């Protein structure tokens, strides 16, 4: 199956998504649908998590990549394929190509996380590191395609890709037939377009909501303008949806089939990732946690039952560590303070005794005695504490003030 037309709204039909589902049988998993009691209590209706983070290669990207490459003509397969990606699309193309016996060359940024580079190579692709940002990597891949005749596999802007991603929507309807709202992260728009097409073709009453990071939200201004708009220098921890311009093909479908696109903050993304880890026991990357972030930001604005699509779980361990700390701070689980104390023996021990009574766990202490801003008998202490939530943070600060300490921040 391969689509040769630039007319997506008339050619991307439900039968094409169903055909992709048959093609993917035995290739892509029907991923689990897990209930979330915590989110359900916030929303006031059942909330289910569609776990594409447990898909082969760790994200939904295998679906579209396999359908796209499987649809190539024999001479195109013989020429091989090329892709550019910092992670998920790279692994999807690598595995799909390996399964179909097609040579794949994948360009990745020089700074791509080592686990993602290693996984892409292990799936059978020839990995080439080029450029420090994805735009430079993309340009190198497109140049390679022109020079060698390899077929460029776009991560989202092609009908075959969208049809493959739309199989997630069919699975949602099968696993949760009573669904009333679906939330899905949006970068270039391939997954949201596919889910919207598949779901609305069967159940036009279901509301489909796209979610973008505030610092990389190209869809709201694009939808307002009626055409794709470029945002310069998108910034977000959610690299899976860090796209500066909607794809032409998914944009037209999202206009037609997606009810709205919301944005979420970085704090909400990190809090959502932490919730998935602590409450659902699921490792989810920031882009995959964006639908959960939308629920946390405005839980009463959706009608249930709700399905939140966890699109991927490929997160670099070092980034995960930073995000978890950020998420804990956003949730009131960390507290940083600076205090002035008298510079005398035992002063630090007295301070720590107050924190012991307040039940705050000390993670780090910095004791400064030589700053010119300090008086002759003063010292400054910077504390990093683990706390139990916002109310406990206030209790700890109040306990220190009650003990006579000057809390600077």
C-alpha positions, 0 to 999 in steps of 0.5 A: 500500500502506498499513496501517491496523491497530495490530496490527503482529506479525500484519500486518507480514508478509514479503509486505509487505516484498517489496511495498515492495521492488518499490515502491522499485525505481528509487527506492532503490538496492541499496547496496553490500556491502563486505568489511572485511579489518581487521574480518574479522581481528578477528572471525576470520570474514568481515565485510561492510559494508552501505553505506546511507551511499551510499543516495540522501539519504545514509541508509536513511530514503528507503526508509520515507518513500517507502513511507509517502507512496506509501501515502497516499490521494489526499485525504491526498496533496492535504493534504501531509505534515509531518515533524520531523527534524534531518537524515536523516528530513528529507531522506528525506521531502523527496525521497520527497515530491518524487518522488511530487508531494506537498508536504512541510513539514519542521520542523528545530531551529534549530541543525541543521547547515547542510548538512542544512538546505540539502539538505532544501530542495534536495530540495523541502521547505518547511523551517521552523526551530523549537526548539532540541531535537528534542522542541520541533521535533516538537511544532511539526510535530504542531501544524502537522499538526493545524492544516492537515490535513497528514499527519504522517510519523513517523520510525520509529513506523509500519508502512509506515515499518518495511516500507520499512526492512525491504527492507535485510534482503532485500538483505542476504540476497540479497547475503550469503546465508551471513550468520549475524549482522547488526548494526544501529544502534537509535534509535527502532527502525524499521530494526532492526525491519524488518531483523529481520522480513524476515530472521527470516521467511526465515532464523530462524537468523540472529542480529540484534543491535541497537546503541545508544549508552550515553548514549541506550540506551532499549531495554535497560531497555524490553526488561527492563520489557516495554514502552517506557521513557523515558530522560531527556536522552539524550546521545551524538554519534550524533544519528541514534540519539539517541532517548529512547523506543522507538516502540510499533510497532518495540518489539513487533517488536524483542521478537519478531525481534531477538536482543539489543541492545548498547550502545557507548561514545562512544570506540568510536563515534569509533574506529569512524568513524575506522576506516570512513574510514581503512580502508574509505574510507567517510564514515559518521556516528556512528549509522551506525558503531555496528555497527562500534563493537560489533564493535571492542568485542567482536569475538569475540562474534559468529559470521560471516559478519557484516554491519554495516549502515552506516545513514547518512553525513550528518555535519556537517563540523565535527562530523566534524573533532571526532569524528576528533580524538576517535577518534584520541585514543581510538586513541592517535594523539594525546598531550597532555602538560604539562611543567616546564622551566627558564626559560632561552634554548634550553630549548624548542628542547632539548625539541623536539629530544627529541621529534624523536628520539622521532619525535613530531609536534608539533601545538601548543605552549603556553609559560606563564611567568607562572603563580603556581604556577611557581617563579622559574626555571620555565616550563610547556609544554603539548604536543599531539602526533601519535603512532603508537599507544598503545605510541608514546605510552608511548615518547614519555613515557618519552623525556621522563622519561629526558631529565630532564623532569617529566611532569605529565599 
